[in-house]
Amino acid sequence: MDSRIAKLVEWTLRFARLALAAAFLSAVADRLGLWGPLETPGVDWGSMPRFYADVAALNPWLPEAMIPTLAWFVTIVEAILGVLLITGPYVRASAFASGVLLLAFAIAMTLFLGPKLPLNYSVFTAAACAFLVAFVPRKAG
């Protein structure tokens, strides 16, 4: 591969890592109320209890008592993945885990809410981006 193309690929992968990390950390901040309350423009949750409702909608098979546990588990995993994607250790593993998490989210959204929302929110696109970060060879050429 031409060295200019290899550099572009490297920078594109860095950009993808940062974009994925920013999306995860922004969602975590939203759930923790750091972007403001629910009525604030652009805020989807504004609190963990509001997020519980969405977790329940995507996991109707799960007992209600388990919803907060799953919501906090996903939030903690997203925070860890966001930090790992920014800081760099285990990039391929954290990108792969991000892709799996996003794909599971996209499939659940499709099954329980219909195909429009995961397409509107580019969840499949984000999953594909994560898999590219995980599998595209580095320093080719």
Phi and psi in degrees as GROMACS dihedral restraints (atoms count N, CA, C in turn):
[ dihedral_restraints ]
;  ai    aj    ak    al  type     phi  dphi    fc
    3     4     5     6     1   -55.7    20    10
    4     5     6     7     1   140.4    20    10
    6     7     8     9     1   -63.6    20    10
    7     8     9    10     1   -31.1    20    10
    9    10    11    12     1   -66.6    20    10
   10    11    12    13     1   -41.0    20    10
   12    13    14    15     1   -66.6    20    10
   13    14    15    16     1   -41.5    20    10
   15    16    17    18     1   -59.7    20    10
   16    17    18    19     1   -41.1    20    10
   18    19    20    21     1   -65.2    20    10
   19    20    21    22     1   -41.7    20    10
   21    22    23    24     1   -61.9    20    10
   22    23    24    25     1   -41.4    20    10
   24    25    26    27     1   -62.2    20    10
   25    26    27    28     1   -45.6    20    10
   27    28    29    30     1   -59.3    20    10
   28    29    30    31     1   -46.8    20    10
   30    31    32    33     1   -67.0    20    10
   31    32    33    34     1   -35.8    20    10
   33    34    35    36     1   -65.8    20    10
   34    35    36    37     1   -40.7    20    10
   36    37    38    39     1   -65.2    20    10
   37    38    39    40     1   -38.4    20    10
   39    40    41    42     1   -62.7    20    10
   40    41    42    43     1   -45.3    20    10
   42    43    44    45     1   -60.3    20    10
   43    44    45    46     1   -43.6    20    10
   45    46    47    48     1   -61.7    20    10
   46    47    48    49     1   -43.2    20    10
   48    49    50    51     1   -57.9    20    10
   49    50    51    52     1   -47.4    20    10
   51    52    53    54     1   -67.3    20    10
   52    53    54    55     1   -37.6    20    10
   54    55    56    57     1   -65.2    20    10
   55    56    57    58     1   -43.6    20    10
   57    58    59    60     1   -62.9    20    10
   58    59    60    61     1   -45.8    20    10
   60    61    62    63     1   -60.2    20    10
   61    62    63    64     1   -44.9    20    10
   63    64    65    66     1   -61.8    20    10
   64    65    66    67     1   -40.0    20    10
   66    67    68    69     1   -64.6    20    10
   67    68    69    70     1   -45.1    20    10
   69    70    71    72     1   -62.3    20    10
   70    71    72    73     1   -48.9    20    10
   72    73    74    75     1   -68.1    20    10
   73    74    75    76     1   -32.4    20    10
   75    76    77    78     1   -67.1    20    10
   76    77    78    79     1   -41.5    20    10
   78    79    80    81     1   -63.7    20    10
   79    80    81    82     1   -41.8    20    10
   81    82    83    84     1   -62.3    20    10
   82    83    84    85     1   -46.2    20    10
   84    85    86    87     1   -60.2    20    10
   85    86    87    88     1   -38.7    20    10
   87    88    89    90     1   -62.3    20    10
   88    89    90    91     1   -47.0    20    10
   90    91    92    93     1   -64.0    20    10
   91    92    93    94     1   -30.8    20    10
   93    94    95    96     1   -86.6    20    10
   94    95    96    97     1     1.2    20    10
   96    97    98    99     1    81.1    20    10
   97    98    99   100     1    11.5    20    10
   99   100   101   102     1   -73.1    20    10
  100   101   102   103     1   -21.3    20    10
  102   103   104   105     1   -89.3    20    10
  103   104   105   106     1    -3.8    20    10
  105   106   107   108     1   115.6    20    10
  106   107   108   109     1   177.9    20    10
  108   109   110   111     1   -73.8    20    10
  109   110   111   112     1   170.2    20    10
  111   112   113   114     1   -52.1    20    10
  112   113   114   115     1   -35.4    20    10
  114   115   116   117     1   -73.7    20    10
  115   116   117   118     1   -11.2    20    10
  117   118   119   120     1   -68.1    20    10
  118   119   120   121     1   133.7    20    10
  120   121   122   123     1   -55.0    20    10
  121   122   123   124     1   133.0    20    10
  123   124   125   126     1    87.2    20    10
  124   125   126   127     1    -7.7    20    10
  126   127   128   129     1   -89.5    20    10
  127   128   129   130     1   125.4    20    10
  129   130   131   132     1   -91.3    20    10
  130   131   132   133     1   -34.0    20    10
  132   133   134   135     1  -121.7    20    10
  133   134   135   136     1   -61.4    20    10
  135   136   137   138     1    80.4    20    10
  136   137   138   139     1   -11.5    20    10
  138   139   140   141     1  -166.7    20    10
  139   140   141   142     1   157.8    20    10
  141   142   143   144     1   -64.2    20    10
  142   143   144   145     1   -42.9    20    10
  144   145   146   147     1   -56.8    20    10
  145   146   147   148     1   -36.2    20    10
  147   148   149   150     1   -67.0    20    10
  148   149   150   151     1   -36.6    20    10
  150   151   152   153     1   -66.1    20    10
  151   152   153   154     1   -33.9    20    10
  153   154   155   156     1   -55.3    20    10
  154   155   156   157     1   -38.8    20    10
  156   157   158   159     1   -61.2    20    10
  157   158   159   160     1   -40.7    20    10
  159   160   161   162     1   -70.9    20    10
  160   161   162   163     1   -37.9    20    10
  162   163   164   165     1   -62.1    20    10
  163   164   165   166     1   -41.8    20    10
  165   166   167   168     1   -64.1    20    10
  166   167   168   169     1   -38.8    20    10
  168   169   170   171     1   -65.7    20    10
  169   170   171   172     1   -32.6    20    10
  171   172   173   174     1   -88.6    20    10
  172   173   174   175     1    -8.4    20    10
  174   175   176   177     1  -135.3    20    10
  175   176   177   178     1    59.4    20    10
  177   178   179   180     1   -65.1    20    10
  178   179   180   181     1   -16.4    20    10
  180   181   182   183     1   -81.1    20    10
  181   182   183   184     1   -15.5    20    10
  183   184   185   186     1   -83.8    20    10
  184   185   186   187     1   135.4    20    10
  186   187   188   189     1   -57.7    20    10
  187   188   189   190     1   141.6    20    10
  189   190   191   192     1   -54.4    20    10
  190   191   192   193     1   -35.6    20    10
  192   193   194   195     1   -65.5    20    10
  193   194   195   196     1   -20.5    20    10
  195   196   197   198     1   -89.4    20    10
  196   197   198   199     1   -11.4    20    10
  198   199   200   201     1   -58.9    20    10
  199   200   201   202     1   -49.5    20    10
  201   202   203   204     1   -59.5    20    10
  202   203   204   205     1   -38.4    20    10
  204   205   206   207     1   -62.4    20    10
  205   206   207   208     1   -46.9    20    10
  207   208   209   210     1   -64.1    20    10
  208   209   210   211     1   -41.4    20    10
  210   211   212   213     1   -61.0    20    10
  211   212   213   214     1   -44.6    20    10
  213   214   215   216     1   -69.8    20    10
  214   215   216   217     1   -37.9    20    10
  216   217   218   219     1   -59.7    20    10
  217   218   219   220     1   -49.6    20    10
  219   220   221   222     1   -62.7    20    10
  220   221   222   223     1   -40.5    20    10
  222   223   224   225     1   -63.4    20    10
  223   224   225   226     1   -44.5    20    10
  225   226   227   228     1   -65.9    20    10
  226   227   228   229     1   -42.9    20    10
  228   229   230   231     1   -60.9    20    10
  229   230   231   232     1   -44.3    20    10
  231   232   233   234     1   -63.4    20    10
  232   233   234   235     1   -39.2    20    10
  234   235   236   237     1   -63.7    20    10
  235   236   237   238     1   -45.0    20    10
  237   238   239   240     1   -63.5    20    10
  238   239   240   241     1   -46.6    20    10
  240   241   242   243     1   -61.7    20    10
  241   242   243   244     1   -41.2    20    10
  243   244   245   246     1   -59.8    20    10
  244   245   246   247     1   -45.8    20    10
  246   247   248   249     1   -65.4    20    10
  247   248   249   250     1   -44.1    20    10
  249   250   251   252     1   -63.7    20    10
  250   251   252   253     1   -38.5    20    10
  252   253   254   255     1   -66.1    20    10
  253   254   255   256     1   -33.3    20    10
  255   256   257   258     1   -77.0    20    10
  256   257   258   259     1   -47.2    20    10
  258   259   260   261     1   -78.9    20    10
  259   260   261   262     1   -25.0    20    10
  261   262   263   264     1   105.5    20    10
  262   263   264   265     1   -21.9    20    10
  264   265   266   267     1   -69.9    20    10
  265   266   267   268     1   141.6    20    10
  267   268   269   270     1    58.2    20    10
  268   269   270   271     1    42.4    20    10
  270   271   272   273     1   -57.7    20    10
  271   272   273   274     1   -50.3    20    10
  273   274   275   276     1   -62.6    20    10
  274   275   276   277     1   -43.9    20    10
  276   277   278   279     1   -65.6    20    10
  277   278   279   280     1   -43.2    20    10
  279   280   281   282     1   -70.7    20    10
  280   281   282   283     1   -33.6    20    10
  282   283   284   285     1   -67.8    20    10
  283   284   285   286     1   -41.4    20    10
  285   286   287   288     1   -62.9    20    10
  286   287   288   289     1   -46.2    20    10
  288   289   290   291     1   -60.7    20    10
  289   290   291   292     1   -37.9    20    10
  291   292   293   294     1   -62.6    20    10
  292   293   294   295     1   -43.4    20    10
  294   295   296   297     1   -62.0    20    10
  295   296   297   298     1   -43.1    20    10
  297   298   299   300     1   -63.5    20    10
  298   299   300   301     1   -46.4    20    10
  300   301   302   303     1   -61.0    20    10
  301   302   303   304     1   -46.4    20    10
  303   304   305   306     1   -66.6    20    10
  304   305   306   307     1   -38.9    20    10
  306   307   308   309     1   -66.1    20    10
  307   308   309   310     1   -41.1    20    10
  309   310   311   312     1   -61.8    20    10
  310   311   312   313     1   -41.8    20    10
  312   313   314   315     1   -62.8    20    10
  313   314   315   316     1   -45.0    20    10
  315   316   317   318     1   -63.6    20    10
  316   317   318   319     1   -41.4    20    10
  318   319   320   321     1   -66.2    20    10
  319   320   321   322     1   -43.5    20    10
  321   322   323   324     1   -62.2    20    10
  322   323   324   325     1   -42.6    20    10
  324   325   326   327     1   -59.9    20    10
  325   326   327   328     1   -44.0    20    10
  327   328   329   330     1   -63.5    20    10
  328   329   330   331     1   -45.8    20    10
  330   331   332   333     1   -66.9    20    10
  331   332   333   334     1   -41.8    20    10
  333   334   335   336     1  -103.7    20    10
  334   335   336   337     1   -16.3    20    10
  336   337   338   339     1  -122.9    20    10
  337   338   339   340     1    -9.8    20    10
  339   340   341   342     1    98.4    20    10
  340   341   342   343     1   167.8    20    10
  342   343   344   345     1   -77.0    20    10
  343   344   345   346     1   -18.9    20    10
  345   346   347   348     1   -65.2    20    10
  346   347   348   349     1   -45.8    20    10
  348   349   350   351     1   -63.8    20    10
  349   350   351   352     1   -47.7    20    10
  351   352   353   354     1   -64.5    20    10
  352   353   354   355     1   -27.7    20    10
  354   355   356   357     1   -73.8    20    10
  355   356   357   358     1   -44.4    20    10
  357   358   359   360     1   -60.8    20    10
  358   359   360   361     1   -40.2    20    10
  360   361   362   363     1   -88.9    20    10
  361   362   363   364     1     6.1    20    10
  363   364   365   366     1    54.8    20    10
  364   365   366   367     1    38.6    20    10
  366   367   368   369     1   -70.7    20    10
  367   368   369   370     1   -40.5    20    10
  369   370   371   372     1   -64.3    20    10
  370   371   372   373     1   -38.4    20    10
  372   373   374   375     1   -62.7    20    10
  373   374   375   376     1   -44.4    20    10
  375   376   377   378     1   -64.1    20    10
  376   377   378   379     1   -39.2    20    10
  378   379   380   381     1   -63.0    20    10
  379   380   381   382     1   -44.4    20    10
  381   382   383   384     1   -61.6    20    10
  382   383   384   385     1   -41.2    20    10
  384   385   386   387     1   -59.7    20    10
  385   386   387   388     1   -44.5    20    10
  387   388   389   390     1   -63.1    20    10
  388   389   390   391     1   -42.2    20    10
  390   391   392   393     1   -66.2    20    10
  391   392   393   394     1   -35.3    20    10
  393   394   395   396     1   -63.6    20    10
  394   395   396   397     1   -44.0    20    10
  396   397   398   399     1   -59.7    20    10
  397   398   399   400     1   -38.2    20    10
  399   400   401   402     1   -71.6    20    10
  400   401   402   403     1   -33.3    20    10
  402   403   404   405     1  -115.6    20    10
  403   404   405   406     1   -14.5    20    10
  405   406   407   408     1   -70.1    20    10
  406   407   408   409     1   129.2    20    10
  408   409   410   411     1   -61.9    20    10
  409   410   411   412     1   142.5    20    10
  411   412   413   414     1   -94.3    20    10
  412   413   414   415     1   155.5    20    10
  414   415   416   417     1    50.5    20    10
  415   416   417   418     1    37.5    20    10
  417   418   419   420     1   -72.1    20    10
  418   419   420   421     1   143.3    20    10
